[in-house]
Amino acid sequence: MVRPSARALDVIGLLVRLGLAAVWLVSGAIKVSDLNQTYIAVQAYDLLPAGAVSVVAAGLPFLELLLGVLLLAGLGTRLVAIASAVVLVAFVFGVAQSWARGLTIDCGCFGGGGQIAAGETRYPQELARDIGFLLLAGWLAVRPRSLASLDGWLTVRGPEVETVDTQGRT
């Protein structure tokens, strides 16, 4: 079995990092451009008290933008990937519970959101998409190294040190 080279894995890491960054930047930018619609989308999930809806609706777009910028720069990649995974799990839970409760809403993940006609829901597609994004975050949490990242430039990598066991074997 042929194992991919470290360079190939670094390229894959770059593509995954930039892809997830694009998701957060696009989603956050759309939401920040219409905070009232974001409020409607968060409220439609019918999970949070009114005061919390306002806080989440106001903060979520900026959190998404922050995650996107950090991933774009490749700064704190593992930590940002874990934070992304937490947010994505919350999104998956939100969509799944809406579907299970029979709510008819648009997720508002990329703008829009709120009540829609029963035949217009797209819960399976939304869940599949978010699980796909969750897989990207998982890749970066496990292997955060990628090309063109601030993490790589800030981390000084010394020469590989060969280890020797107690028997004198390498």
C-alpha positions in Angstrom: 0.0 0.0 0.0 1.4 3.4 -1.0 1.2 6.1 1.7 0.8 9.7 0.5 3.9 11.8 1.1 4.0 14.5 3.7 4.0 17.1 0.9 0.8 15.6 -0.6 -0.9 15.6 2.8 0.2 19.2 3.3 -1.5 20.1 0.0 -4.6 18.3 1.0 -4.5 20.2 4.3 -4.2 23.5 2.4 -7.3 22.6 0.3 -9.3 21.5 3.3 -8.3 24.6 5.3 -9.1 27.0 2.5 -12.4 25.2 1.7 -13.6 25.4 5.3 -12.4 29.0 5.5 -14.5 29.8 2.4 -17.5 28.2 4.1 -17.2 30.4 7.2 -16.4 33.6 5.3 -19.3 33.3 2.9 -21.8 32.2 5.6 -20.6 34.9 8.0 -20.6 37.6 5.4 -24.2 36.8 4.2 -25.4 36.8 7.8 -23.7 40.0 8.8 -25.2 41.7 5.8 -28.7 41.1 7.1 -28.7 40.7 10.9 -32.5 41.0 11.1 -32.8 37.9 8.8 -30.2 36.1 11.0 -32.4 36.8 14.0 -35.4 35.4 12.2 -33.4 32.3 11.3 -32.2 31.6 14.8 -35.6 32.3 16.3 -37.2 29.8 13.9 -35.4 26.9 15.5 -37.5 27.5 18.6 -34.7 26.4 21.0 -33.5 29.5 22.8 -35.2 32.1 25.0 -35.8 35.4 23.4 -32.8 37.1 25.0 -30.5 34.3 23.9 -31.8 34.5 20.3 -30.6 38.1 20.1 -27.2 37.3 21.4 -26.7 34.2 19.2 -28.0 36.1 16.1 -25.8 39.0 16.7 -22.6 37.0 17.5 -22.8 34.0 15.2 -21.9 35.9 12.0 -18.9 37.4 13.6 -17.8 34.1 15.0 -18.1 32.6 11.6 -16.0 35.4 10.1 -13.4 35.0 12.8 -13.2 31.3 12.2 -12.9 31.9 8.4 -10.1 34.5 8.8 -8.1 32.3 11.1 -8.4 29.3 8.8 -7.5 31.4 5.8 -4.4 32.6 7.6 -3.7 29.1 9.0 -3.3 30.5 12.5 -4.2 28.2 15.4 -5.5 25.7 12.9 -6.1 22.8 15.2 -7.9 24.9 17.8 -10.0 26.7 15.1 -10.8 23.3 13.6 -12.1 22.1 16.9 -14.1 25.3 17.4 -15.5 24.8 13.9 -16.4 21.2 14.7 -18.3 22.4 17.9 -20.2 25.0 15.9 -21.0 22.4 13.1 -22.2 19.9 15.6 -24.5 22.5 17.0 -25.8 23.2 13.5 -26.3 19.5 12.8 -28.2 19.2 16.1 -30.3 22.3 15.3 -31.3 21.0 11.9 -31.9 17.4 13.1 -34.1 18.5 16.0 -36.1 20.8 13.7 -36.7 17.9 11.3 -37.6 15.5 14.2 -40.0 18.1 15.7 -41.7 18.6 12.3 -40.7 22.3 12.0 -40.8 23.7 8.5 -37.9 26.1 8.4 -35.0 27.0 6.2 -31.8 26.5 8.2 -30.5 30.0 7.4 -27.0 28.6 7.1 -26.2 30.7 4.1 -28.7 33.5 4.5 -32.4 33.4 4.6 -33.9 31.2 7.2 -37.2 31.2 9.0 -40.5 29.5 8.3 -41.1 28.0 4.9 -43.8 25.7 3.3 -43.6 22.1 4.4 -42.6 20.8 0.9 -39.7 23.3 0.7 -37.6 21.9 3.6 -34.2 20.4 2.7 -33.2 18.7 5.9 -31.4 15.7 4.4 -29.3 17.9 2.1 -28.5 20.4 5.0 -27.4 17.6 7.3 -25.3 16.0 4.6 -23.6 19.3 3.8 -22.9 20.1 7.4 -21.6 16.6 8.1 -19.3 17.1 5.1 -18.0 20.4 6.6 -17.6 18.5 9.9 -15.4 16.0 8.2 -13.2 18.9 6.9 -12.9 20.3 10.5 -12.1 16.8 11.7 -9.3 16.4 9.2 -7.8 19.7 10.4 -8.2 18.8 14.0 -6.3 15.6 13.5 -3.7 16.9 11.0 -3.6 20.7 11.1 -0.4 21.0 9.1 -0.8 22.5 5.7 1.1 24.7 3.2 1.1 28.5 3.3 0.0 28.7 6.9 1.1 31.1 9.7 1.2 28.0 11.9 3.9 26.6 9.7 5.9 29.8 9.6 5.7 30.3 13.3 6.7 26.8 14.2 10.3 26.2 14.2 11.0 22.6 13.1 14.3 21.3 14.1 16.0 18.4 12.4 14.4 15.0 12.9 15.9 13.3 15.9 16.4 9.6 15.7 15.3 7.7 18.9 17.2 4.8 20.3 15.5 2.3 22.6 17.0 0.8 25.7 18.5 -2.1 23.6 20.5 0.3 21.4 18.2 -0.2 18.4 16.9 2.7 16.3 
